[in-house]
Amino acid sequence: MTAYFERLDAHRYRATPAVGGGWNPAEQHVAPSLGLLVHAVERELARRGSGGARLARLSFDILGPYAIGDVEIAVTTIRPGRTIELVEATLAHGGRTAIVLRAWLMQTSDTSAIAGADHLPLPPLEGLEAWEPSSIWAGEFVRTVDVRREHIAPGRSRFWLRPRLALVADEEVSDTARLIGVIDVANGVTPRAHPQELAFPNLDVTVHLIDDPVGEWIGCDTVVGFGRTGTGLTHTVLHDRRGPVGTSDQILTLRAR
């Protein structure tokens, strides 16, 4: 396998076995699907000429599990505009919508003179030990992701991620789409509890980007918190080699196994 998806036509893709999920290997891990939705939005913007707008917020709602197989993506504009635009993209499997993405796009401008964020820097990936997600997770997808991790405590880690496979076979994909297609695993790389003892799947992923991530690797400074009424939160500050580029949040449902 060289990719997570193969294109069938303008809107349909076939998932390869590489997308097998951690909670159920027969179901798709949502991570590659999130990247695929971003790729579809970027292709639509390029097709109609977006005038330099960039993705600033990506809010994914995960409506339920779906088996490995063909998926179909549709992209529509909810709020058109020359400087700010809201786009919606849906991913369906077997005629049922599985993921909904709402993406805010913002017009670019040169603010390099005031750029910066005072988040703590990540340790260089070269100094971190490789960690194998398959040591605690099932499914093929986690076997295709390189992880260099500094484990600080249960629910607290700093690490770098890299997908080893292409997002779509024989197709150019942006760094943003490719890296969005792996960050859902932040929840699994920083477990506060062992997945054999507690299920903690996320219902959403919400990403805010102040810069487009660049390069092969995405860095994550992640904290997982569990509440007292069955809800958790995975919060991640995202980095590339240059520094912080945004944040990612995942709301969790906590279920004893």
C-alpha positions as CSV (number, residue, x, y, z in Angstrom):
1,M,0.0,0.0,0.0
2,T,1.3,3.4,-0.9
3,A,-1.7,5.6,0.0
4,Y,-4.8,5.8,2.2
5,F,-7.2,6.6,-0.7
6,E,-7.5,6.0,-4.4
7,R,-9.5,8.4,-6.5
8,L,-12.5,6.8,-8.4
9,D,-13.9,10.0,-10.0
10,A,-14.3,13.7,-9.2
11,H,-16.1,13.1,-5.9
12,R,-15.5,9.4,-4.9
13,Y,-12.5,7.7,-3.3
14,R,-11.8,4.2,-2.4
15,A,-10.2,3.7,1.1
16,T,-7.3,1.2,1.2
17,P,-6.7,-1.2,4.1
18,A,-4.2,1.3,5.5
19,V,-7.1,3.3,7.1
20,G,-8.0,0.5,9.5
21,G,-9.1,2.1,12.8
22,G,-7.8,1.8,16.4
23,W,-11.1,1.1,18.1
24,N,-12.2,-1.4,15.4
25,P,-9.8,-2.4,12.6
26,A,-12.8,-3.1,10.3
27,E,-13.8,0.6,10.5
28,Q,-12.0,3.6,9.0
29,H,-9.8,5.6,11.3
30,V,-11.1,9.1,10.8
31,A,-7.7,10.8,10.6
32,P,-7.1,10.2,6.9
33,S,-10.7,11.2,6.1
34,L,-10.1,14.6,7.8
35,G,-7.2,15.2,5.5
36,L,-9.2,14.0,2.5
37,L,-11.9,16.6,3.3
38,V,-9.3,19.4,3.5
39,H,-7.9,18.2,0.2
40,A,-11.3,18.3,-1.4
41,V,-11.9,21.9,-0.1
42,E,-8.6,23.0,-1.4
43,R,-9.2,21.5,-4.8
44,E,-12.6,23.3,-5.0
45,L,-11.0,26.6,-4.1
46,A,-8.3,26.2,-6.7
47,R,-11.0,25.2,-9.3
48,R,-13.0,28.4,-8.9
49,G,-10.1,30.7,-7.9
50,S,-10.1,31.6,-4.2
51,G,-8.1,34.8,-4.7
52,G,-5.5,33.9,-2.0
53,A,-7.9,32.8,0.8
54,R,-6.4,30.4,3.4
55,L,-8.0,27.9,5.8
56,A,-8.2,29.4,9.2
57,R,-10.6,27.2,11.1
58,L,-11.5,23.6,10.4
59,S,-14.4,22.1,12.5
60,F,-15.0,18.4,11.9
61,D,-18.1,16.7,13.4
62,I,-17.8,12.9,13.4
63,L,-21.3,11.5,13.1
64,G,-20.5,7.8,13.6
65,P,-18.2,4.9,12.6
66,Y,-18.0,3.7,9.0
67,A,-16.5,0.6,7.4
68,I,-13.5,0.5,5.1
69,G,-14.8,1.2,1.6
70,D,-15.8,3.9,-0.9
71,V,-16.5,7.4,0.3
72,E,-18.1,10.4,-1.5
73,I,-17.3,14.0,-0.8
74,A,-19.4,17.1,-1.5
75,V,-18.3,20.7,-1.1
76,T,-20.6,23.7,-0.9
77,T,-20.3,27.4,0.0
78,I,-22.3,28.4,3.1
79,R,-21.3,32.1,3.3
80,P,-19.5,33.5,0.2
81,G,-17.3,36.5,0.5
82,R,-14.2,38.2,-0.9
83,T,-12.3,38.4,2.4
84,I,-14.1,35.8,4.6
85,E,-15.9,32.7,3.4
86,L,-17.5,29.7,5.1
87,V,-17.3,26.4,3.2
88,E,-18.9,23.0,4.2
89,A,-17.7,19.6,3.1
90,T,-19.3,16.3,3.8
91,L,-17.9,12.8,3.6
92,A,-20.5,10.0,3.1
93,H,-20.2,6.2,3.2
94,G,-22.9,4.0,1.8
95,G,-25.3,6.9,1.4
96,R,-24.9,8.1,5.0
97,T,-23.0,11.2,6.0
98,A,-20.1,10.2,8.3
99,I,-18.2,13.5,8.8
100,V,-19.1,17.2,8.3
101,L,-16.5,19.8,7.9
102,R,-17.1,23.5,8.2
103,A,-14.1,25.6,7.2
104,W,-13.6,29.3,7.6
105,L,-11.4,30.9,5.0
106,M,-9.7,34.2,5.4
107,Q,-8.0,36.5,3.0
108,T,-4.2,36.5,3.4
109,S,-2.1,39.6,4.1
110,D,1.5,40.2,5.1
111,T,1.7,40.3,8.9
112,S,5.2,38.8,9.1
113,A,6.5,41.9,11.0
114,I,4.3,41.1,14.0
115,A,4.2,37.3,13.7
116,G,4.8,35.2,16.8
117,A,3.2,33.1,19.6
118,D,4.6,32.5,23.1
119,H,3.8,28.8,23.4
120,L,6.7,26.7,24.7
121,P,8.9,25.3,21.9
122,L,8.8,21.6,21.2
123,P,12.0,19.6,21.7
124,P,13.6,18.8,18.3
125,L,12.3,15.5,16.9
126,E,15.8,14.2,16.4
127,G,16.3,14.1,20.2
128,L,13.1,12.1,20.9
129,E,12.6,8.4,21.0
130,A,10.5,6.6,18.4
131,W,7.2,5.3,19.9
132,E,5.1,2.6,18.2
133,P,1.3,3.3,18.5
134,S,0.6,-0.4,17.7
135,S,2.0,-1.2,21.2
136,I,-1.4,-0.3,22.6
137,W,-3.6,0.3,19.5
138,A,-5.1,-2.1,16.9
139,G,-5.7,-1.3,13.3
140,E,-3.5,-0.7,10.3
141,F,-3.5,3.1,10.2
142,V,-1.4,3.5,13.4
143,R,1.2,1.3,11.8
144,T,1.7,3.8,9.0
145,V,2.4,6.8,11.3
146,D,5.9,7.7,12.6
147,V,5.9,9.0,16.1
148,R,8.8,10.6,18.1
149,R,7.5,11.1,21.6
150,E,8.4,12.7,24.9
151,H,6.0,11.0,27.4
152,I,5.7,13.3,30.5
153,A,2.8,11.7,32.4
154,P,-0.5,9.9,31.6
155,G,-2.4,12.4,29.4
156,R,0.6,14.7,28.8
157,S,3.0,14.3,25.9
158,R,5.0,16.2,23.4
159,F,5.7,14.5,20.1
160,W,6.1,14.8,16.4
161,L,4.0,12.9,13.8
162,R,4.5,11.9,10.2
163,P,2.3,9.8,7.9
164,R,4.4,7.4,5.9
165,L,1.8,7.0,3.1
166,A,0.4,9.4,0.6
167,L,-3.1,10.8,1.3
168,V,-4.4,10.1,-2.2
169,A,-2.5,7.8,-4.7
170,D,-0.8,9.6,-7.5
171,E,-2.1,13.0,-6.5
172,E,-0.4,16.2,-5.3
173,V,-1.6,17.1,-1.8
174,S,-0.7,20.2,0.3
175,D,1.2,19.9,3.5
176,T,-1.9,21.2,5.3
177,A,-4.2,18.4,4.0
178,R,-1.5,15.8,4.6
179,L,-0.8,16.8,8.2
180,I,-4.5,17.4,9.1
181,G,-4.8,13.8,8.0
182,V,-2.8,12.6,11.0
183,I,-3.4,14.9,13.9
184,D,-6.5,13.0,15.1
185,V,-4.1,10.5,16.6
186,A,-3.0,13.1,19.2
187,N,-5.7,11.6,21.4
188,G,-4.2,8.1,21.1
189,V,-0.5,9.1,21.4
190,T,-1.3,10.8,24.8
191,P,-3.6,8.3,26.5
192,R,-4.7,9.2,30.0
193,A,-6.1,5.7,30.4
194,H,-5.3,2.4,28.6
195,P,-7.7,1.8,25.7
196,Q,-8.4,-1.7,26.9
197,E,-9.7,-0.4,30.2
198,L,-11.5,2.8,29.0
199,A,-13.0,3.8,25.6
200,F,-12.4,7.5,24.9
201,P,-13.3,8.2,21.3
202,N,-13.6,11.8,20.1
203,L,-16.8,13.2,18.6
204,D,-15.1,16.1,16.8
205,V,-11.8,17.7,15.8
206,T,-11.6,21.5,15.8
207,V,-8.4,23.1,14.3
208,H,-7.4,26.7,14.3
209,L,-4.5,27.7,12.1
210,I,-2.5,30.9,12.4
211,D,-0.1,29.6,9.7
212,D,-0.2,26.8,7.2
213,P,2.0,23.9,8.5
214,V,5.0,23.2,6.3
215,G,7.1,20.1,6.0
216,E,6.9,16.4,6.6
217,W,6.3,16.5,10.4
218,I,3.6,18.1,12.6
219,G,4.5,18.7,16.2
220,C,2.0,18.3,19.1
221,D,2.1,19.6,22.6
222,T,-0.8,17.7,24.0
223,V,-2.8,17.6,27.3
224,V,-5.7,15.2,27.9
225,G,-8.2,16.0,30.6
226,F,-11.1,13.9,32.0
227,G,-14.1,15.5,33.6
228,R,-16.4,14.1,36.3
229,T,-19.4,13.3,34.2
230,G,-18.1,11.2,31.3
231,T,-16.6,13.9,29.1
232,G,-12.9,14.5,28.2
233,L,-10.9,16.9,26.2
234,T,-7.7,16.5,24.2
235,H,-6.0,19.9,23.6
236,T,-3.0,20.2,21.4
237,V,-0.8,23.1,20.3
238,L,0.4,22.4,16.8
239,H,3.9,23.1,15.6
240,D,6.0,22.8,12.5
241,R,9.8,23.2,12.4
242,R,9.4,27.0,12.5
243,G,7.3,27.1,15.6
244,P,3.6,27.1,16.6
245,V,1.0,27.1,13.8
246,G,-2.3,26.6,15.6
247,T,-4.3,24.4,18.0
248,S,-6.4,21.3,17.8
249,D,-9.2,20.2,20.2
250,Q,-11.1,16.9,20.5
251,I,-14.1,16.4,22.7
252,L,-14.1,12.8,24.2
253,T,-16.8,10.5,25.4
254,L,-15.6,8.3,28.3
255,R,-17.0,4.8,28.5
256,A,-15.8,2.0,30.8
257,R,-15.0,-1.2,28.9
